[in-house]
Structure formats: C-alpha cells, structure tokens
Amino acid sequence: MKIFQVDSFTAEPFKGNPAGVCLLETTRPDSWMQNIAMEMNMSETAFILKEQNGFRLRWFTPATEVSLCGHATLASAHILWEQNILKPEKKATFYTKSGELAASKTGDLIELDFPARNMESASASRGLIEALNLKPKSVKKYTSQETILYLIEVESEDEVVSLNPDFLELKKQDAKGIMVTSVAKSRDLDFVSRFFAPGFGIDEDPVTGSAHCYLTPYWAKKLNKDQLKAFQASKRGGYLYCRLSGKRVYISGKAVTVFKGELKV
C-alpha cells in the first residue's frame, strides 16, 4: 500500500497543512487505521478505498476518527489525480461520514464541495474565554451528537495572530474545536482565522478546510458577499478561496506532495 504526505492549501512545501494519504487495497480494521494515523502523527491521515462509483474516504487524527476534514480531502483528491488514478477532467467522488463529497480540478486549484454549516448565537464560558485570553466580539456555537464547536469573532486581525492560548486549560472545556476569526486588514483578503482543536488531540490545526464550512456562511452574511478569500494565520499559514451557494460551501486551494512511501505492515 502506498502512503503519501501532502501539504494542502499551499503551493509551497512545508507550508499549509500536512496530511497523510493512504491508498488502501482492501478494507482495514479501525484500530489499524488509527495506529497508522498515530505513526504519521499529523493532524489527519486520510484512508481511501476504491468503490464502484467513487471512493470510500475516512479521516483519523492521532487520537480519534473525525467526521469531516477539508485539507485531507483536498490532499486525497490531489493524490488521485497526481497518481493517474483519476484523469484531470474527472470529478473525485467520496463517500464519507458527512455524506457524499466531491472535488474538482480547475486549473491549479482543487475545489471541494462541502456542506454549509450554520451556527447559533451563544455565550462562551468564563473558562473558555480565560483559556483563550481574548475579548469576544461575537460568539457562535455548533452542537451535534459528535462534537461542540465555537466560532469567536474578535475585533482585529492582530488579536487573531497574537493569540497564545493556555492549552492545558483549553482541554478542560466542553469545546472540541474553536475558531477565532476577524475581518482581514489586507484588501486582498476578506477574513482571517485560527483553529484550536484540543478535543481532537490537536492544539492548533495549521489550515482547516472543514472550519470554513462554518466560517464561510458567517462571513458571507456579515460582508454581504458569497465569494471570499481567507487566510488561516497559523505558523505555517494557508489560503482558501471560499464560495457559498445555498446549502453548500465550495472551498478551493492548492496542494503539493512532499513524500511517498510503501507500507510494510
């Protein structure tokens, strides 16, 4: 079985968000995939299995399986085209825990077709605010059987960039993941964000495609526009081109393969 490391939402190696991509030849136990994800030790490792009309796709962090991951989906589509498993003009169709997802190649960009997620107004606990050490301008919350996510808007991009959360305290909170965001100060961008996910075993995710399923509807409404350019302001950083269309979010970015190998286990 072949395995790859791909940097997503960037055209430069060692930028964006690294993901593992494993091309399965047959089904494997969950425990085996979890062990491979632990061994890869990246925010997510994707496992792809060919099916009749598409590909079964699952994502694992070093700690747990997740129901949606943008950058590892982009990395998976990139590998399918790069390895000539799919022709460039063919759409990649994935069957996942979040339903059917698709990816299309448009020039040097890969466009992901994801569900739009709306959030409810909420208040954040004192513990969460103190752990993040910020002053919220607006707080939104998304709750499902699997997860609790927060979207917190702050006053400026400088606040987003300078955040230094207390991760030990953050792990004690009810939130699986927290998006902190603001309007961008650059005219070339619409908004910036960072994503903290101690509940998924990741202190900070470098570039998070799935977070933009929430961020895109939020900023589309605030800025009154359905096409937005975003920057995730982690140390590695990455650019995302987002488009809201009804109940779908289309997220585009670039990807580059860093290495490939063969699994011997």
C-alpha contacts under 8 A as a table, 3 or more apart, distances in Angstrom:
res1	aa1	res2	aa2	distance
1	M	22	C	7.24
1	M	23	L	6.07
1	M	24	L	6.10
1	M	25	E	6.62
1	M	262	E	5.60
1	M	263	L	5.43
1	M	264	K	7.91
2	K	22	C	6.07
2	K	23	L	5.62
2	K	24	L	7.75
2	K	260	K	7.10
2	K	261	G	5.75
2	K	262	E	4.54
2	K	263	L	6.19
3	I	20	G	7.01
3	I	21	V	5.58
3	I	22	C	4.39
3	I	23	L	6.33
3	I	260	K	5.70
3	I	261	G	5.34
3	I	262	E	5.90
3	I	263	L	6.74
4	F	20	G	5.65
4	F	21	V	5.10
4	F	22	C	6.50
4	F	257	T	7.22
4	F	258	V	7.56
4	F	259	F	5.72
4	F	260	K	4.23
4	F	261	G	6.33
5	Q	18	P	6.51
5	Q	19	A	5.65
5	Q	20	G	4.68
5	Q	21	V	6.33
5	Q	257	T	6.08
5	Q	258	V	5.54
5	Q	259	F	5.42
5	Q	260	K	6.44
6	V	18	P	5.49
6	V	19	A	5.40
6	V	20	G	6.48
6	V	21	V	7.45
6	V	75	A	5.73
6	V	255	A	6.67
6	V	256	V	5.63
6	V	257	T	4.34
6	V	258	V	5.57
6	V	259	F	7.39
7	D	10	T	6.60
7	D	12	E	7.86
7	D	13	P	6.33
7	D	14	F	6.74
7	D	15	K	6.59
7	D	16	G	5.70
7	D	17	N	5.25
7	D	18	P	4.24
7	D	19	A	6.37
7	D	75	A	7.23
7	D	255	A	5.61
7	D	256	V	5.38
7	D	257	T	6.34
7	D	258	V	6.87
8	S	11	A	7.93
8	S	15	K	7.98
8	S	16	G	5.34
8	S	17	N	5.09
8	S	18	P	6.12
8	S	19	A	7.30
8	S	71	H	5.59
8	S	72	A	7.48
8	S	74	L	6.64
8	S	75	A	5.96
8	S	207	V	7.87
8	S	238	G	7.96
8	S	253	G	7.26
8	S	254	K	6.19
8	S	255	A	4.41
8	S	256	V	6.71
9	F	16	G	5.20
9	F	17	N	6.76
9	F	71	H	7.09
9	F	207	V	7.16
9	F	238	G	5.30
9	F	239	Y	5.77
9	F	240	L	6.47
9	F	252	S	7.94
9	F	253	G	4.68
9	F	254	K	4.83
9	F	255	A	5.67
10	T	13	P	7.55
10	T	15	K	6.11
10	T	16	G	5.04
10	T	17	N	7.96
10	T	238	G	5.84
10	T	239	Y	6.84
10	T	253	G	6.87
10	T	254	K	5.08
10	T	255	A	5.44
10	T	256	V	7.10
11	A	15	K	7.95
11	A	254	K	5.61
11	A	255	A	5.64
11	A	256	V	5.85
12	E	15	K	5.79
12	E	16	G	7.87
12	E	256	V	6.83
13	P	256	V	6.39
13	P	257	T	7.64
13	P	258	V	6.41
14	F	18	P	7.83
14	F	236	R	7.28
15	K	18	P	7.97
15	K	236	R	4.80
15	K	237	G	6.31
15	K	238	G	6.98
16	G	206	P	6.40
16	G	207	V	5.96
16	G	236	R	5.48
16	G	237	G	5.28
16	G	238	G	4.59
16	G	239	Y	7.87
17	N	71	H	6.72
17	N	205	D	7.53
17	N	206	P	5.20
17	N	207	V	5.16
17	N	208	T	7.65
17	N	236	R	7.29
17	N	237	G	7.80
17	N	238	G	7.41
18	P	42	M	6.67
18	P	43	S	7.45
18	P	44	E	8.00
18	P	71	H	7.92
19	A	42	M	6.18
19	A	43	S	6.81
19	A	44	E	5.51
19	A	45	T	5.51
19	A	46	A	7.29
19	A	71	H	7.04
19	A	72	A	5.36
19	A	75	A	6.65
20	G	37	A	7.78
20	G	40	M	6.82
20	G	42	M	6.99
20	G	44	E	6.50
20	G	45	T	4.14
20	G	46	A	5.90
20	G	72	A	7.21
20	G	75	A	7.92
21	V	45	T	5.71
21	V	46	A	4.77
21	V	47	F	6.04
21	V	48	I	7.48
21	V	72	A	7.35
21	V	75	A	6.98
21	V	76	S	6.01
21	V	79	I	7.76
22	C	45	T	7.38
22	C	46	A	6.10
22	C	47	F	4.87
22	C	48	I	6.24
23	L	47	F	6.18
23	L	48	I	5.15
23	L	49	L	6.47
24	L	27	T	6.98
24	L	28	R	7.91
24	L	47	F	6.56
24	L	48	I	5.75
24	L	49	L	5.14
24	L	50	K	7.87
25	E	49	L	6.65
25	E	50	K	7.92
26	T	49	L	6.86
27	T	49	L	7.31
28	R	32	W	6.52
28	R	33	M	6.94
29	P	32	W	5.29
29	P	33	M	6.60
30	D	33	M	5.21
30	D	34	Q	6.10
31	S	34	Q	4.99
31	S	35	N	6.15
32	W	35	N	5.10
32	W	36	I	6.32
33	M	36	I	5.09
33	M	37	A	6.21
33	M	47	F	7.64
33	M	60	F	7.36
34	Q	37	A	5.08
34	Q	38	M	6.21
34	Q	60	F	6.27
34	Q	61	T	7.66
34	Q	62	P	6.83
34	Q	63	A	7.46
34	Q	64	T	7.00
34	Q	65	E	7.54
35	N	38	M	4.99
35	N	39	E	6.14
35	N	62	P	7.78
36	I	39	E	4.94
36	I	40	M	6.12
36	I	45	T	8.00
37	A	40	M	5.07
37	A	41	N	6.00
37	A	42	M	7.18
37	A	44	E	6.98
37	A	45	T	5.44
37	A	60	F	5.97
37	A	61	T	6.03
37	A	62	P	5.08
38	M	41	N	4.94
38	M	42	M	7.80
38	M	61	T	7.28
38	M	62	P	4.15
38	M	63	A	7.04
39	E	62	P	7.67
40	M	45	T	7.32
40	M	62	P	7.78
41	N	44	E	7.95
41	N	61	T	7.71
41	N	62	P	5.66
42	M	45	T	6.75
42	M	61	T	6.91
42	M	62	P	6.86
43	S	61	T	5.28
43	S	62	P	6.87
43	S	202	I	6.47
43	S	205	D	6.70
44	E	59	W	6.12
44	E	60	F	5.31
44	E	61	T	4.43
44	E	62	P	7.17
44	E	69	C	7.69
44	E	72	A	6.45
45	T	59	W	5.65
45	T	60	F	5.38
45	T	61	T	6.41
45	T	72	A	6.74
46	A	57	L	6.77
46	A	58	R	5.69
46	A	59	W	4.54
46	A	60	F	6.58
46	A	72	A	5.88
46	A	73	T	7.33
46	A	76	S	6.95
47	F	56	R	7.92
47	F	57	L	5.67
47	F	58	R	5.33
47	F	59	W	6.42
48	I	55	F	6.22
48	I	56	R	5.66
48	I	57	L	4.85
48	I	58	R	6.93
48	I	76	S	7.50
49	L	55	F	5.44
49	L	56	R	5.04
49	L	57	L	6.72
50	K	54	G	6.31
50	K	55	F	4.55
50	K	56	R	6.38
51	E	54	G	5.28
51	E	55	F	5.14
51	E	56	R	6.55
52	Q	55	F	7.85
53	N	93	T	7.64
54	G	92	A	6.89
54	G	93	T	4.93
54	G	94	F	5.86
54	G	95	Y	7.31
55	F	92	A	7.82
55	F	93	T	6.23
55	F	94	F	4.89
55	F	95	Y	6.15
56	R	94	F	5.73
56	R	95	Y	4.86
56	R	96	T	6.39
57	L	94	F	5.91
57	L	95	Y	5.91
57	L	96	T	5.43
58	R	65	E	7.72
58	R	66	V	7.86
58	R	67	S	7.77
58	R	96	T	6.27
58	R	97	K	7.56
59	W	65	E	5.85
59	W	66	V	5.78
59	W	67	S	7.22
59	W	68	L	7.37
59	W	69	C	6.83
59	W	72	A	7.44
60	F	63	A	7.42
60	F	64	T	5.65
60	F	65	E	4.19
60	F	66	V	5.93
61	T	64	T	5.28
61	T	65	E	6.09
61	T	66	V	7.17
61	T	200	F	7.04
61	T	201	G	7.22
62	P	201	G	6.96
63	A	200	F	6.68
63	A	201	G	5.67
64	T	200	F	6.77
64	T	201	G	7.82
66	V	69	C	7.19
67	S	96	T	7.48
67	S	97	K	5.24
67	S	98	S	5.91
68	L	96	T	7.90
68	L	97	K	7.20
68	L	98	S	6.16
68	L	210	S	6.35
69	C	72	A	5.84
69	C	73	T	6.27
69	C	208	T	7.47
69	C	209	G	6.54
69	C	210	S	5.33
70	G	73	T	5.13
70	G	74	L	6.23
70	G	112	L	7.78
70	G	208	T	6.28
70	G	209	G	3.85
70	G	210	S	4.68
71	H	74	L	5.05
71	H	75	A	6.12
71	H	207	V	7.13
71	H	208	T	6.17
71	H	209	G	5.28
71	H	210	S	7.68
72	A	75	A	4.83
72	A	76	S	6.00
73	T	76	S	4.97
73	T	77	A	6.26
73	T	112	L	7.87
74	L	77	A	5.25
74	L	78	H	6.14
74	L	103	A	7.41
74	L	110	I	6.79
74	L	111	E	7.90
74	L	112	L	6.93
74	L	253	G	7.77
74	L	255	A	7.39
75	A	78	H	5.01
75	A	79	I	6.29
75	A	255	A	6.53
76	S	79	I	5.24
76	S	80	L	6.35
77	A	80	L	5.12
77	A	81	W	6.47
77	A	92	A	6.32
77	A	103	A	6.50
77	A	110	I	7.83
78	H	81	W	5.44
78	H	82	E	5.98
78	H	110	I	7.53
78	H	255	A	6.69
78	H	256	V	7.98
79	I	82	E	4.90
79	I	83	Q	5.76
79	I	257	T	7.92
80	L	83	Q	5.48
80	L	84	N	6.22
80	L	85	I	5.01
80	L	86	L	5.53
80	L	92	A	7.95
81	W	84	N	5.04
81	W	85	I	6.02
81	W	86	L	5.04
81	W	87	K	6.06
81	W	88	P	5.90
82	E	85	I	7.67
83	Q	86	L	7.71
84	N	87	K	6.02
86	L	90	K	6.23
86	L	92	A	7.51
87	K	90	K	5.36
88	P	91	K	7.88
88	P	105	K	6.41
89	E	104	S	7.88
89	E	105	K	6.97
90	K	104	S	7.29
90	K	105	K	8.00
91	K	102	A	6.81
91	K	103	A	5.88
91	K	104	S	4.95
91	K	105	K	7.36
92	A	102	A	5.52
92	A	103	A	5.05
92	A	104	S	6.43
93	T	100	E	7.03
93	T	101	L	5.98
93	T	102	A	4.60
93	T	103	A	6.68
94	F	100	E	5.67
94	F	101	L	5.07
94	F	102	A	5.97
95	Y	99	G	6.00
95	Y	100	E	4.74
95	Y	101	L	6.46
96	T	99	G	5.13
96	T	100	E	6.07
96	T	101	L	7.20
98	S	101	L	7.78
101	L	112	L	7.55
101	L	113	D	5.95
101	L	114	F	6.16
102	A	112	L	5.93
102	A	113	D	5.20
102	A	114	F	7.56
103	A	110	I	6.62
103	A	111	E	5.44
103	A	112	L	4.49
103	A	113	D	6.11
104	S	110	I	5.75
104	S	111	E	5.22
104	S	112	L	6.72
105	K	108	D	7.26
105	K	109	L	6.09
105	K	110	I	4.70
105	K	111	E	6.34
106	T	109	L	5.32
106	T	110	I	6.11
106	T	111	E	7.12
107	G	110	I	7.91
108	D	254	K	6.56
109	L	252	S	6.05
109	L	253	G	5.24
109	L	254	K	5.11
110	I	252	S	5.30
110	I	253	G	5.50
110	I	254	K	6.12
111	E	250	Y	6.25
111	E	251	I	5.48
111	E	252	S	4.12
111	E	253	G	6.73
112	L	249	V	7.99
112	L	250	Y	5.41
112	L	251	I	5.07
112	L	252	S	6.09
113	D	248	R	6.71
113	D	249	V	6.11
113	D	250	Y	4.82
113	D	251	I	6.79
114	F	213	C	6.92
114	F	248	R	5.66
114	F	249	V	5.19
114	F	250	Y	6.16
114	F	251	I	7.56
115	P	213	C	6.46
115	P	247	K	6.15
115	P	248	R	4.57
115	P	249	V	5.76
116	A	213	C	4.92
116	A	214	Y	6.53
116	A	216	T	7.81
116	A	217	P	6.79
116	A	244	L	7.61
116	A	246	G	7.94
116	A	247	K	5.14
116	A	248	R	4.74
116	A	249	V	5.15
117	R	213	C	5.44
117	R	214	Y	4.93
117	R	217	P	7.21
117	R	247	K	7.92
118	N	142	Y	7.52
118	N	214	Y	6.08
118	N	217	P	6.71
118	N	218	Y	7.47
119	M	140	K	5.63
119	M	141	K	5.32
119	M	142	Y	5.04
119	M	214	Y	7.15
120	E	140	K	5.31
120	E	141	K	5.29
120	E	142	Y	6.46
121	S	139	V	6.08
121	S	140	K	4.52
121	S	141	K	6.30
122	A	139	V	5.62
122	A	140	K	5.25
122	A	141	K	5.85
123	S	139	V	6.04
123	S	140	K	7.57
124	A	128	L	6.37
124	A	129	I	6.66
124	A	139	V	6.80
125	S	128	L	5.26
125	S	129	I	6.42
126	R	129	I	5.20
126	R	130	E	6.04
127	G	130	E	5.18
127	G	131	A	6.00
127	G	169	E	7.64
127	G	170	L	7.96
127	G	173	Q	7.07
128	L	131	A	5.10
128	L	132	L	6.22
128	L	169	E	7.92
128	L	170	L	6.45
128	L	173	Q	6.23
129	I	132	L	5.17
129	I	133	N	5.80
129	I	134	L	6.14
129	I	135	K	7.39
129	I	136	P	7.91
130	E	133	N	4.76
130	E	134	L	7.13
131	A	165	P	5.67
131	A	166	D	4.99
131	A	167	F	7.09
131	A	169	E	5.55
131	A	170	L	5.42
132	L	163	L	7.22
132	L	164	N	7.04
132	L	165	P	4.45
132	L	166	D	6.41
132	L	170	L	7.31
133	N	163	L	7.33
133	N	164	N	7.44
133	N	165	P	6.35
133	N	166	D	7.97
134	L	154	V	7.64
134	L	159	E	7.80
134	L	163	L	7.57
135	K	154	V	6.53
136	P	139	V	6.71
136	P	152	I	6.14
136	P	153	E	5.95
136	P	154	V	5.13
136	P	155	E	7.68
137	K	152	I	7.29
137	K	153	E	5.39
137	K	154	V	4.97
137	K	155	E	6.24
138	S	152	I	5.75
138	S	153	E	5.07
138	S	154	V	7.08
139	V	150	Y	7.04
139	V	151	L	5.83
139	V	152	I	4.63
139	V	153	E	6.50
140	K	150	Y	5.69
140	K	151	L	4.97
140	K	152	I	6.39
141	K	148	I	7.21
141	K	149	L	5.72
141	K	150	Y	4.56
141	K	151	L	6.25
142	Y	147	T	7.96
142	Y	148	I	5.72
142	Y	149	L	5.08
142	Y	150	Y	6.40
143	T	146	E	7.97
143	T	147	T	6.02
143	T	148	I	4.62
143	T	149	L	6.55
144	S	147	T	5.34
144	S	148	I	6.46
147	T	175	A	7.59
147	T	176	K	6.01
148	I	174	D	6.99
148	I	175	A	5.11
148	I	176	K	5.47
148	I	177	G	6.96
149	L	175	A	5.58
149	L	176	K	5.86
149	L	177	G	4.94
149	L	178	I	5.75
149	L	179	M	7.78
150	Y	175	A	6.80
150	Y	177	G	6.51
150	Y	178	I	4.75
150	Y	179	M	6.06
151	L	178	I	5.95
151	L	179	M	4.63
151	L	180	V	5.99
151	L	181	T	7.44
151	L	214	Y	7.96
151	L	215	L	7.76
152	I	178	I	7.43
152	I	179	M	6.07
152	I	180	V	4.83
152	I	181	T	6.25
153	E	180	V	5.79
153	E	181	T	4.82
153	E	182	S	5.46
154	V	157	E	7.94
154	V	159	E	6.93
154	V	160	V	7.22
154	V	180	V	7.10
154	V	181	T	6.21
154	V	182	S	5.50
155	E	159	E	7.13
155	E	182	S	6.30
155	E	183	V	7.97
156	S	159	E	5.42
156	S	160	V	6.80
156	S	182	S	5.56
156	S	183	V	6.67
156	S	184	A	7.59
156	S	185	K	7.85
157	E	160	V	5.04
157	E	161	V	6.23
157	E	181	T	7.60
157	E	182	S	5.55
157	E	183	V	6.56
157	E	184	A	5.84
157	E	185	K	6.55
157	E	192	V	6.69
158	D	161	V	5.16
158	D	162	S	6.06
159	E	162	S	5.27
159	E	163	L	6.17
160	V	163	L	5.62
160	V	180	V	6.54
160	V	181	T	6.32
160	V	182	S	6.93
160	V	192	V	7.66
160	V	193	S	6.64
160	V	194	R	6.93
160	V	233	A	7.67
161	V	194	R	7.93
161	V	233	A	6.18
161	V	234	S	7.65
165	P	170	L	7.45
166	D	169	E	5.55
166	D	170	L	6.10
167	F	170	L	4.67
167	F	171	K	6.05
167	F	198	P	7.17
167	F	203	D	6.62
168	L	171	K	5.45
168	L	172	K	7.05
169	E	172	K	5.33
169	E	173	Q	7.12
170	L	173	Q	5.49
170	L	198	P	6.92
171	K	198	P	5.44
171	K	199	G	6.29
175	A	178	I	6.74
175	A	199	G	6.72
176	K	197	A	5.80
176	K	198	P	6.49
176	K	199	G	4.05
176	K	200	F	6.21
177	G	195	F	6.96
177	G	196	F	5.61
177	G	197	A	4.19
177	G	198	P	6.82
177	G	199	G	6.39
177	G	200	F	7.46
178	I	195	F	5.68
178	I	196	F	5.15
178	I	197	A	6.35
179	M	193	S	6.64
179	M	194	R	5.81
179	M	195	F	4.64
179	M	196	F	6.55
179	M	211	A	7.19
180	V	193	S	5.47
180	V	194	R	5.40
180	V	195	F	6.50
181	T	191	F	7.12
181	T	192	V	5.63
181	T	193	S	4.14
181	T	194	R	6.55
182	S	191	F	5.79
182	S	192	V	5.69
182	S	193	S	6.59
183	V	190	D	6.08
183	V	191	F	4.30
183	V	192	V	6.28
184	A	187	R	7.50
184	A	189	L	5.82
184	A	190	D	5.31
184	A	191	F	4.37
184	A	192	V	5.57
185	K	189	L	7.55
186	S	189	L	5.54
186	S	190	D	7.74
187	R	190	D	7.30
188	D	229	K	7.62
189	L	192	V	7.81
189	L	228	L	7.50
189	L	229	K	5.19
189	L	230	A	5.86
189	L	231	F	7.24
190	D	228	L	5.87
190	D	229	K	5.47
190	D	230	A	5.91
191	F	219	W	7.55
191	F	228	L	7.90
191	F	229	K	7.07
191	F	230	A	5.20
191	F	231	F	6.72
192	V	230	A	5.65
192	V	231	F	4.86
192	V	232	Q	5.57
192	V	233	A	6.49
193	S	230	A	7.86
193	S	231	F	6.64
193	S	232	Q	4.90
193	S	233	A	6.00
194	R	204	E	7.65
194	R	205	D	7.75
194	R	206	P	7.76
194	R	207	V	7.88
194	R	232	Q	5.56
194	R	233	A	5.77
194	R	234	S	6.28
195	F	204	E	5.81
195	F	205	D	5.71
195	F	206	P	7.54
195	F	207	V	7.73
195	F	208	T	7.02
195	F	211	A	7.56
196	F	202	I	7.14
196	F	203	D	5.52
196	F	204	E	4.36
196	F	205	D	6.21
197	A	200	F	5.45
197	A	201	G	6.67
197	A	202	I	5.08
197	A	203	D	5.40
197	A	204	E	5.93
197	A	205	D	6.89
198	P	201	G	4.90
198	P	202	I	4.86
198	P	203	D	4.75
198	P	204	E	7.49
199	G	202	I	7.23
202	I	205	D	6.41
204	E	234	S	7.81
205	D	208	T	6.40
205	D	234	S	7.68
206	P	232	Q	7.18
206	P	233	A	7.81
206	P	234	S	5.22
206	P	235	K	7.06
206	P	236	R	6.03
206	P	237	G	6.19
206	P	238	G	7.57
207	V	232	Q	5.70
207	V	234	S	7.28
207	V	237	G	6.51
207	V	238	G	5.80
208	T	211	A	5.45
208	T	212	H	7.08
208	T	232	Q	7.72
209	G	212	H	5.47
209	G	213	C	7.36
209	G	240	L	7.82
209	G	251	I	7.16
210	S	213	C	5.37
210	S	214	Y	7.64
211	A	214	Y	5.58
211	A	215	L	6.25
212	H	215	L	4.48
212	H	216	T	5.30
212	H	242	C	7.64
212	H	251	I	7.66
213	C	216	T	5.84
213	C	217	P	7.13
213	C	249	V	6.03
214	Y	217	P	5.93
214	Y	218	Y	6.42
215	L	218	Y	5.08
215	L	219	W	6.11
216	T	219	W	5.38
216	T	220	A	5.79
216	T	228	L	7.53
216	T	242	C	6.56
216	T	243	R	7.36
216	T	244	L	6.71
216	T	249	V	7.20
217	P	220	A	5.03
217	P	221	K	6.20
217	P	244	L	6.68
218	Y	221	K	5.60
218	Y	222	K	6.43
219	W	222	K	4.85
219	W	223	L	5.71
219	W	224	N	7.78
220	A	223	L	5.38
220	A	224	N	5.40
220	A	225	K	5.03
220	A	226	D	5.27
220	A	227	Q	7.46
220	A	228	L	7.46
220	A	244	L	7.32
221	K	224	N	5.06
221	K	225	K	7.02
225	K	228	L	7.24
226	D	243	R	5.56
226	D	244	L	5.07
226	D	245	S	7.30
227	Q	241	Y	7.58
227	Q	242	C	5.77
227	Q	243	R	4.47
227	Q	244	L	6.57
228	L	241	Y	6.08
228	L	242	C	5.11
228	L	243	R	6.32
229	K	239	Y	7.33
229	K	240	L	5.96
229	K	241	Y	4.72
229	K	242	C	6.07
230	A	239	Y	5.79
230	A	240	L	5.13
230	A	241	Y	6.33
230	A	242	C	7.35
231	F	237	G	7.04
231	F	238	G	5.74
231	F	239	Y	4.67
231	F	240	L	6.30
232	Q	237	G	5.49
232	Q	238	G	5.48
232	Q	239	Y	6.60
233	A	236	R	7.70
233	A	237	G	5.13
233	A	238	G	7.25
234	S	237	G	4.80
234	S	238	G	7.91
239	Y	253	G	6.83
240	L	251	I	6.48
240	L	252	S	5.83
240	L	253	G	5.49
241	Y	251	I	5.62
241	Y	252	S	4.94
241	Y	253	G	6.49
242	C	249	V	6.87
242	C	250	Y	5.66
242	C	251	I	4.62
242	C	252	S	6.43
243	R	249	V	5.71
243	R	250	Y	4.97
243	R	251	I	6.51
244	L	247	K	7.65
244	L	248	R	6.15
244	L	249	V	4.73
244	L	250	Y	6.40
245	S	248	R	5.34
245	S	249	V	6.22
245	S	250	Y	7.68
246	G	249	V	7.98
257	T	260	K	7.78
